[in-house]
Amino acid sequence: MDSQKVDMYLLTHSRYFESQHLIQIRERLMVIDESKWVTIQSLPLFDPRVALLVSISPVGSNGVDRFLIGDIGVGIGKLLTCGGLGIWTIIDWFQIQGATRQKNFEKIQPFLY
């Protein structure tokens, strides 16, 4: 794979992943074949900033933030406990961006191998 293509992809998509994952993603993108490249570029990734905004909003305490990133089990738990009586909601304000980046990394991984 062309290194300029890979670097441009990482430059435009780096906010979607944790910094420690970027090196691994770059290494794998350099060796994938061209047929997977189109799929990876069109893969829908969720913006961690949007997840934070949803988490801070009133619907975040009902688990909508977790449902959006695909964390259904945690979303249901948050919904049933009203955000863990508010405690879980506050914790998520600090953790939702990292959880979103992790989910994005898990989403791209099958296409890298």
DRENPA-3360 file (N, C-alpha, C; in nm, 2 decimals, always signed):
BEGIN
1 = MDSQKVDM = +0.08/-0.12/+0.00/+0.00/+0.00/+0.00/+0.09/+0.12/+0.00 ~ +0.05/+0.23/-0.06/+0.12/+0.35/-0.07/+0.12/+0.42/+0.06 ~ +0.24/+0.46/+0.11/+0.25/+0.52/+0.24/+0.18/+0.65/+0.25 ~ +0.18/+0.73/+0.14/+0.11/+0.86/+0.14/-0.04/+0.84/+0.17 ~ -0.10/+0.73/+0.10/-0.24/+0.70/+0.12/-0.27/+0.67/+0.27 ~ -0.19/+0.58/+0.32/-0.20/+0.54/+0.46/-0.19/+0.66/+0.56 ~ -0.09/+0.74/+0.54/-0.07/+0.85/+0.63/-0.18/+0.95/+0.62 ~ -0.24/+0.97/+0.50/-0.35/+1.06/+0.48/-0.47/+1.01/+0.55;
9 = YLLTHSRY = -0.49/+0.88/+0.54/-0.61/+0.82/+0.61/-0.59/+0.84/+0.77 ~ -0.47/+0.81/+0.82/-0.45/+0.83/+0.96/-0.46/+0.97/+1.00 ~ -0.42/+1.06/+0.92/-0.42/+1.20/+0.95/-0.57/+1.25/+0.97 ~ -0.65/+1.20/+0.88/-0.79/+1.24/+0.88/-0.88/+1.16/+0.98 ~ -0.83/+1.05/+1.02/-0.91/+0.96/+1.11/-0.85/+0.94/+1.24 ~ -0.75/+1.01/+1.28/-0.68/+0.98/+1.40/-0.76/+1.01/+1.53 ~ -0.86/+1.10/+1.52/-0.94/+1.13/+1.63/-1.04/+1.02/+1.67 ~ -1.05/+0.92/+1.58/-1.14/+0.81/+1.60/-1.08/+0.70/+1.68;
17 = FESQHLIQ = -0.95/+0.70/+1.70/-0.87/+0.59/+1.76/-0.78/+0.64/+1.87 ~ -0.75/+0.55/+1.96/-0.66/+0.58/+2.07/-0.52/+0.60/+2.01 ~ -0.43/+0.68/+2.06/-0.30/+0.70/+2.00/-0.22/+0.58/+2.00 ~ -0.23/+0.49/+2.10/-0.15/+0.37/+2.10/-0.19/+0.27/+1.99 ~ -0.31/+0.29/+1.94/-0.36/+0.20/+1.83/-0.32/+0.25/+1.69 ~ -0.28/+0.37/+1.68/-0.24/+0.43/+1.55/-0.12/+0.36/+1.48 ~ -0.02/+0.32/+1.56/+0.09/+0.26/+1.51/+0.06/+0.12/+1.45 ~ -0.02/+0.05/+1.53/-0.07/-0.09/+1.49/-0.15/-0.08/+1.36;
25 = IRERLMVI = -0.24/+0.02/+1.35/-0.32/+0.04/+1.24/-0.24/+0.07/+1.12 ~ -0.14/+0.16/+1.13/-0.05/+0.20/+1.02/+0.02/+0.08/+0.97 ~ +0.08/+0.00/+1.06/+0.16/-0.12/+1.02/+0.07/-0.21/+0.94 ~ -0.05/-0.23/+0.98/-0.14/-0.33/+0.91/-0.19/-0.27/+0.78 ~ -0.22/-0.14/+0.77/-0.26/-0.08/+0.65/-0.15/-0.08/+0.54 ~ -0.03/-0.08/+0.58/+0.08/-0.08/+0.49/+0.09/-0.21/+0.41 ~ +0.04/-0.32/+0.47/+0.05/-0.45/+0.40/-0.08/-0.51/+0.35 ~ -0.19/-0.44/+0.37/-0.32/-0.50/+0.32/-0.32/-0.48/+0.17;
33 = DESKWVTI = -0.41/-0.56/+0.10/-0.42/-0.55/-0.04/-0.52/-0.44/-0.07 ~ -0.52/-0.40/-0.20/-0.60/-0.29/-0.25/-0.75/-0.31/-0.24 ~ -0.79/-0.44/-0.24/-0.94/-0.47/-0.24/-1.00/-0.43/-0.10 ~ -0.92/-0.44/+0.01/-0.97/-0.41/+0.14/-0.97/-0.26/+0.16 ~ -0.89/-0.18/+0.09/-0.87/-0.04/+0.11/-1.00/+0.04/+0.10 ~ -1.08/+0.01/+0.00/-1.21/+0.08/-0.03/-1.30/+0.05/+0.09 ~ -1.31/-0.07/+0.14/-1.39/-0.11/+0.25/-1.35/-0.03/+0.38 ~ -1.22/-0.02/+0.40/-1.18/+0.05/+0.52/-1.21/+0.20/+0.51;
41 = QSLPLFDP = -1.19/+0.25/+0.40/-1.22/+0.40/+0.38/-1.37/+0.43/+0.40 ~ -1.45/+0.34/+0.37/-1.60/+0.36/+0.38/-1.66/+0.32/+0.51 ~ -1.57/+0.26/+0.59/-1.62/+0.21/+0.72/-1.67/+0.33/+0.81 ~ -1.80/+0.32/+0.86/-1.85/+0.43/+0.94/-1.80/+0.42/+1.08 ~ -1.73/+0.53/+1.12/-1.67/+0.54/+1.26/-1.75/+0.64/+1.33 ~ -1.76/+0.62/+1.46/-1.84/+0.72/+1.54/-1.74/+0.82/+1.61 ~ -1.78/+0.94/+1.60/-1.69/+1.05/+1.65/-1.70/+1.06/+1.81 ~ -1.59/+1.05/+1.88/-1.59/+1.05/+2.02/-1.64/+1.18/+2.08;
49 = RVALLVSI = -1.63/+1.29/+2.01/-1.68/+1.42/+2.05/-1.83/+1.42/+2.06 ~ -1.89/+1.36/+1.96/-2.04/+1.35/+1.95/-2.09/+1.26/+2.07 ~ -2.01/+1.15/+2.09/-2.05/+1.06/+2.20/-2.04/+1.14/+2.34 ~ -1.95/+1.22/+2.35/-1.94/+1.30/+2.47/-2.05/+1.40/+2.49 ~ -2.09/+1.46/+2.38/-2.20/+1.56/+2.38/-2.33/+1.48/+2.41 ~ -2.35/+1.36/+2.36/-2.47/+1.29/+2.39/-2.47/+1.24/+2.54 ~ -2.35/+1.21/+2.58/-2.34/+1.16/+2.72/-2.37/+1.27/+2.82 ~ -2.33/+1.40/+2.79/-2.35/+1.51/+2.88/-2.50/+1.55/+2.87;
57 = SPVGSNGV = -2.56/+1.53/+2.76/-2.71/+1.57/+2.75/-2.79/+1.48/+2.84 ~ -2.92/+1.52/+2.86/-3.01/+1.44/+2.95/-3.03/+1.30/+2.90 ~ -3.03/+1.27/+2.77/-3.05/+1.13/+2.73/-2.93/+1.04/+2.76 ~ -2.81/+1.10/+2.79/-2.70/+1.02/+2.82/-2.71/+0.94/+2.95 ~ -2.79/+0.99/+3.04/-2.81/+0.92/+3.17/-2.90/+0.80/+3.15 ~ -2.97/+0.79/+3.03/-3.05/+0.68/+3.00/-2.98/+0.58/+2.91 ~ -2.86/+0.59/+2.89/-2.78/+0.50/+2.82/-2.77/+0.52/+2.67 ~ -2.83/+0.62/+2.62/-2.83/+0.65/+2.47/-2.69/+0.66/+2.42;
65 = DRFLIGDI = -2.60/+0.72/+2.49/-2.46/+0.73/+2.45/-2.40/+0.59/+2.43 ~ -2.43/+0.50/+2.51/-2.37/+0.36/+2.50/-2.44/+0.29/+2.38 ~ -2.57/+0.31/+2.36/-2.64/+0.25/+2.25/-2.58/+0.30/+2.12 ~ -2.54/+0.42/+2.11/-2.49/+0.48/+1.99/-2.36/+0.42/+1.95 ~ -2.27/+0.39/+2.04/-2.14/+0.34/+2.01/-2.15/+0.18/+1.99 ~ -2.26/+0.12/+2.02/-2.28/-0.02/+2.00/-2.25/-0.10/+2.13 ~ -2.25/-0.04/+2.24/-2.23/-0.10/+2.37/-2.37/-0.13/+2.43 ~ -2.44/-0.22/+2.37/-2.58/-0.25/+2.41/-2.60/-0.29/+2.55;
73 = GVGIGKLL = -2.52/-0.38/+2.60/-2.53/-0.43/+2.73/-2.52/-0.32/+2.84 ~ -2.42/-0.24/+2.82/-2.40/-0.13/+2.92/-2.51/-0.03/+2.90 ~ -2.56/-0.01/+2.78/-2.67/+0.08/+2.76/-2.79/+0.04/+2.83 ~ -2.82/-0.09/+2.82/-2.94/-0.14/+2.89/-2.92/-0.13/+3.04 ~ -2.81/-0.16/+3.09/-2.78/-0.15/+3.24/-2.80/+0.00/+3.28 ~ -2.75/+0.09/+3.20/-2.76/+0.23/+3.24/-2.91/+0.27/+3.23 ~ -2.98/+0.22/+3.14/-3.12/+0.26/+3.12/-3.20/+0.21/+3.24 ~ -3.18/+0.08/+3.28/-3.26/+0.02/+3.39/-3.23/+0.08/+3.52;
81 = TCGGLGIW = -3.10/+0.13/+3.54/-3.07/+0.19/+3.67/-3.07/+0.34/+3.67 ~ -3.12/+0.40/+3.57/-3.13/+0.55/+3.55/-2.98/+0.61/+3.57 ~ -2.89/+0.55/+3.49/-2.76/+0.59/+3.50/-2.68/+0.56/+3.62 ~ -2.72/+0.45/+3.69/-2.66/+0.41/+3.81/-2.69/+0.52/+3.92 ~ -2.81/+0.57/+3.92/-2.85/+0.68/+4.01/-2.76/+0.80/+4.00 ~ -2.71/+0.82/+3.87/-2.63/+0.94/+3.84/-2.49/+0.92/+3.85 ~ -2.44/+0.82/+3.93/-2.30/+0.79/+3.94/-2.24/+0.74/+3.81 ~ -2.31/+0.65/+3.75/-2.26/+0.59/+3.62/-2.25/+0.69/+3.52;
89 = TIIDWFQI = -2.35/+0.78/+3.52/-2.35/+0.89/+3.42/-2.23/+0.98/+3.43 ~ -2.20/+1.02/+3.55/-2.08/+1.10/+3.57/-1.95/+1.03/+3.53 ~ -1.94/+0.91/+3.56/-1.82/+0.83/+3.53/-1.81/+0.82/+3.37 ~ -1.92/+0.81/+3.31/-1.92/+0.80/+3.16/-1.88/+0.93/+3.10 ~ -1.90/+1.04/+3.16/-1.85/+1.17/+3.10/-1.70/+1.17/+3.08 ~ -1.63/+1.09/+3.16/-1.49/+1.08/+3.15/-1.44/+0.96/+3.07 ~ -1.53/+0.86/+3.06/-1.48/+0.74/+2.99/-1.54/+0.72/+2.85 ~ -1.64/+0.79/+2.81/-1.71/+0.77/+2.69/-1.63/+0.79/+2.56;
97 = QGATRQKN = -1.54/+0.88/+2.56/-1.46/+0.91/+2.45/-1.36/+0.79/+2.43 ~ -1.30/+0.74/+2.53/-1.21/+0.62/+2.52/-1.29/+0.50/+2.48 ~ -1.41/+0.48/+2.53/-1.49/+0.37/+2.49/-1.53/+0.38/+2.34 ~ -1.55/+0.50/+2.29/-1.59/+0.51/+2.15/-1.47/+0.48/+2.07 ~ -1.35/+0.53/+2.10/-1.23/+0.50/+2.03/-1.20/+0.35/+2.03 ~ -1.22/+0.28/+2.14/-1.20/+0.14/+2.14/-1.30/+0.06/+2.05 ~ -1.42/+0.11/+2.05/-1.52/+0.04/+1.96/-1.49/+0.06/+1.82 ~ -1.44/+0.18/+1.78/-1.39/+0.21/+1.65/-1.28/+0.12/+1.61;
105 = FEKIQPFL = -1.18/+0.10/+1.70/-1.07/+0.01/+1.68/-1.12/-0.13/+1.65 ~ -1.21/-0.18/+1.74/-1.27/-0.31/+1.72/-1.34/-0.33/+1.59 ~ -1.40/-0.22/+1.54/-1.47/-0.22/+1.42/-1.38/-0.24/+1.30 ~ -1.26/-0.17/+1.30/-1.17/-0.18/+1.19/-1.08/-0.30/+1.19 ~ -1.06/-0.36/+1.30/-0.97/-0.47/+1.31/-0.99/-0.59/+1.22 ~ -1.12/-0.63/+1.20/-1.14/-0.75/+1.11/-1.09/-0.72/+0.96 ~ -1.09/-0.60/+0.92/-1.05/-0.56/+0.79/-0.90/-0.55/+0.77 ~ -0.83/-0.54/+0.89/-0.68/-0.53/+0.88/-0.61/-0.66/+0.87;
113 = Y = -0.68/-0.77/+0.89/-0.61/-0.90/+0.89/-0.67/-0.99/+0.79;
% end
